Amino acid sequence: MTDPFDILGVEPRFDLDLRALEQRHRDLSRALHPDRYAGAPAAERRLALGRAIEANDALRVLRDPIRRAEALLQRAGIARGEEGEQKASPALLMEMMESREELSEASKRRDRARIARLGDGMRAREQTTLAAIQASFAAAGDDPERMKGVLAMLSELRYIRRFLDEVSAIEEELADQT
């Protein structure tokens, strides 16, 4: 996929105004809507459809903070994705393992309050990590070397997201059992 910032015509930055991004996408979608190309030649209709698909994909990327950070890193020529990230620190791995064990125990006991507290704590950590990523991008400017500091935080954010996915799955399972 080409650069999602270019596709949607927005400034490449981590701290995007998501409402403005949604509005930009709506405007672009209206301009590329198939009804506008009903009488156009087939090649032009296909091109508009292709651009509309790219715009939808770009929106999905830029809405997600992890994928948005990866797009910024890619623009800077830095390896992105889980393969390009630094390995998680042993301390983070131990902390996540302990949190998962606590979540597992709470799930076995059907302790909804404890599960909710664990989820709330991890959501707060997610917000702190997102703020740190944003600050790192702001401080790095256009310097790819300074942007590399984001890689460890993205790894942490992935662990946090996986934990929150587990919390949601457990909460859904418990809700289905009532």
N, C-alpha and C positions, 0 to 999 in steps of 0.2 A: 504494500500500500504506500502511496505517496504520503508526503507530510500532512498530517491532519490539520495543523495550524494553517498551512497554505490552502488546503481544500476549502476550509471554512472562512478563510480570510481574517483570521484573528491573530493578535500579537502572540508570539511564542513565549509564554510565561506560565509558571506553575499556578500562580494565584489568579486564575481566570474568574471573571464575573460569570457565574453559571447561567444567570438569567439572560445576560446579554448574549452568551453563547447559544442558548436555546432560541432566542429571537433571531439571531443570525442564521441558524439552521432553518427555522421556519421560513424566513425570507428566501433563502436559497432553494428550499423545497418547493415553495410556490412558483419560483421562476423556472424550475426544472420539471414541474408537474406534467405528466403525460398529456393531459387535456390541452395544454398550450402547444403541443407538437402534433396534434391529431392530423393536421393537414400537411405536415412536413414530410419530406422524403424519409424513407426507412432508415437511412444512415444517420440522419439528424436525430430521429427518434431514439435510435440505439445509443447514440452519444449522450443525449440528455438523460436517458435511463441509467447509463453507466455513471454519469456524474452524480445523479441522485443517490445511487447506491454508495458511491464514495463518500458523499456528504453524510449519509446515515452512519457509515462505518466510522468516519472521522468524529462524529458526535459521540458515539459509544466510547471511543478511545479517550476523548478529552473530558468526558464526564467522570471517568474513573481516575482517581489520583495516581494510582500505580502506573497505569498505562500512559497517563499524561506525562508523568516523570520520565518514563521510558522514552516517549517521543522526544522530549527535550534532550535527553542524553544521546539519543540517536542523532539528532541535529548537530550535536557537538562532536560526533564521531566516537562516542564511548559505547563499548559493548553493553547491551541491555538485556533484560530478561533475567531469569533465574540463573542461567548459565554464566552470564557476565558479572553477576554480583559477587561480592565478597562472601565467604563462608560465614555463617552465624558464629558469634563468639560462644565459647563453652558456657559462659555465664547465662547468656540468653537461652541457649538450649536447655540448660538445667532449670531455669525459671519457667520456661514453657512446659517442660515435662512435669514439673511440680503442679503447675496450674491445671494441666490436663488431668493429672491424677486426682486433684481436688474436685474437678468438674465431674469426673467419672464417679467418685464417691457420692457426690451430691445427687447425681443421676440415679445411682442404685438405690439411694434412700428416698428418691422422689422429693427431694428438698428444693422445691421451687424457689423459695426465698433465697437460698444459698446460690442457686444457679443464676438467678437474676442479679445478685450482688457481684458474682464473678463476671457476668456479662457487662454490667455497668462499669466495673473497674477496668475491664479490657477496652471498653468503648472510650473511656476517659484517656487511657493510654494511647489509643488510636489517634485521638484528637491532638494529644501532645506530640506524637510522632509526626503527624501531618504538619503541625506548626513548625516543627524542627526542619522538615524537608523544605517547606516554603522559605524559611529563613536561610537555609543553606543555598537554595537557588538564588535568592535575592543577593546574598553576599558574594556568590560566585560570579555573578554577572555573565559575561561571555567566556570566561576562562574554563576550558574543559578540565584542566587539572584540579581546579577547586570544585568542580561539579562532581568529581569522583567520590567526594565525601557523602554524597546522597546514596550511594550504592548500599552501604551497610544499613542505613535507615530503611531503604526499600525492602531489604531482606527481613528486617524486624517487622515491618508493616505487613508483609506476607504471612508471617507467623501469627500476628495479631488477627488478621482477617480469617485465617483458617480456624483459629480458636473461636472467633465469633460465629463462624459457620457451624461449628460443633454446638455451640450454645443454642443457636436457632433451631438446629435439628432436634436437640433434646427437648427444647420448649415445645416444639410442634408435636413431638411424640407424646409428651405428657398431656398436652391439650387434647390430642386425639383419644387418649385413654379415659378421659372424663365424660 
